[in-house]
Amino acid sequence: MSDREMLIAELKKLSSKALQAKMDLHDLSEELPLNWTSIMAVAQKAHDAYAELERRSRDLKLMEKA
């Protein structure tokens, strides 16, 4: 498997992880004020997932330009 194919496979996994984090954040918002103490942890998880997805997407774009 080429580096490009491996990165695309990783992006698919990261996208799924980010989508799940988004749904967790959405679910938490609907449950408020219950579990309000977990807002920061759930939000951080979503932030981290999308930041990693964006970083790796940029890596793919750079790879494709080279």
N, C-alpha and C positions, 0 to 999 in steps of 0.2 A: 504494500500500500504506500503510495507517495505521501510526501509531507502535506501536500494540498488536500488529498483525500482524508488524511488523518485529522487535519484542521477542520474540514467540513463536518466530519463525524463528531468532533468535539463541540463544534458550534451547535449542532442539533441537540446534543445533550445539555449544553448550557442554556439554549433557548427553552427547552422543556423545564429546566430547573428555575429559570427566571419566570416563566409562566406560572409555575406552581407557587413561587414566592408571591407573585402578584395576587393570585387567588387567595392565598393565606391572609394577605393584608386586607383584601376586600372582605373576606369572611369575618375577620376581626372587627372591621369597621361596622359591619352589620350587627355584631354582638354587643357593641358598646352600650352602656358603660361596663358590662361584664368584661373581665380580663383586661381592663385598661392598663394594668401594670406591665403587660407584655407588648405594648405598642412599640417601644423602642427596639426591642429584640426582633420583632417581626419586620419592622421597617428597615432595620439594619440588614437583615437577611435579604430582603428585596433589593435594597440599594447595592449590596455586594454582588448579587447575582447579575443585575443589569450592568454594573460596572465591568465585571469580568466578560460578559457577553460583548459589550462594546469594545473592550480591549482586543479580544480575539477576532472580532469582525474587522477591526483596523489591520490586524496582522494579516488576515486573509487578503484584504485589498492591497496591502503592500506586496505580498507574495505574488499576487496576480499581475501587478505592475512590473515586477522585476523580470 
